[in-house]
Amino acid sequence: MAAELHVALVAADREVWSGEATLVVARTTSGDIGVMPGHQPLLGVLESGPVTIRTNEGETVVAAVHGGFISFADNKLSLLAEVAELADEIDVRSVEQELARAKAENDPDAERRANARLRATAAR
């Protein structure tokens, strides 16, 4: 029997997703990282960007994550995000307007968040 990867993606205000997965890919301050069952323990800082989860059922779950931490030990992966939302929950038209506003106001933080949300919707 293959080892299982238990995943919990949690935002400050709610549990966004939890379940079993074969692979999770996330962006950290050190670069993109892929975690599978049996990975070495790790602790990292999450960057704004999409998190891709491949479930044991072969489905792909994508979420936009903004800041937080990633922790892995004993086949338990925790993604503790300041803000996280599933790609299916994101209104693309609204985010495109946010991106245009951020560019017009020269707000790099808002621009980075909007771009992360758009990348997550493109990956779903």
FIVOKOL-479151 format. One record per residue (C-alpha): residue in one letter; x negated, y, z. Coordinates in steps of 0.1 Angstrom, whole numbers, plus 5000, padded with zeros to 4 digits. Layout:
<rs>
AXYZ;...
</rs>
This chain:
<rs>
M500050005000;A498650344990;A498150615017;E500850875019;L500351245020;H502751415043;V503351785032;A504952075050;L505152415033;V506352665060;A506853035057;A507153275087;D510953255084;R511752895074;E510552555063;V510352585025;W509652225016;S508551905033;G508151555021;E505751295007;A503351384978;T500651234957;L498851564950;V499051934962;V497152214944;A496852554961;R494652864957;T492352944985;T489853224991;S487252964980;G489152884948;D491752634937;I491852304957;G493651974950;V494451754980;M495351384977;P495751115003;G492451045020;H491051395014;Q488351515038;P489751735066;L489952095056;L491052435069;G491252725044;V492853065038;L495553075011;E495453334984;S498553464966;G499453224939;P501452914930;V501352594951;T502152284930;I503351964948;R503651634929;T506051424949;N505951044953;E509051034930;G507151194902;E508851534905;T506951864906;V507752134932;V506252474926;A506352764951;A504853114952;V502753164983;H501453494997;G498753455023;G498453215051;F496452895058;I496052545045;S495152255069;F494651895062;A493851605085;D495051245089;N496951265056;K499051555069;L498851875049;S500252195063;L500652505042;L501452795067;A502353095045;E503153455054;V505753445026;A506653145004;E509553084980;L510352794956;A510052884919;D513652794914;E514653064939;I512853344920;D514753584897;V512353644868;R513953954856;S513754114891;V510154014895;E509254164860;Q510854494872;E508854474905;L505654414884;A506354724862;R507054934893;A503854814910;K501854904879;A503455244876;E502755314913;N499255174911;D500054924939;P497554634935;D499054434964;A502554444950;E501154374916;R499354064929;R502453934947;A504653984915;N502053814893;A501953514918;R505753484917;L505753494878;R502953234876;A505053004899;T508153044877;A506052964846;A504752644862;R508152504871;
</rs>
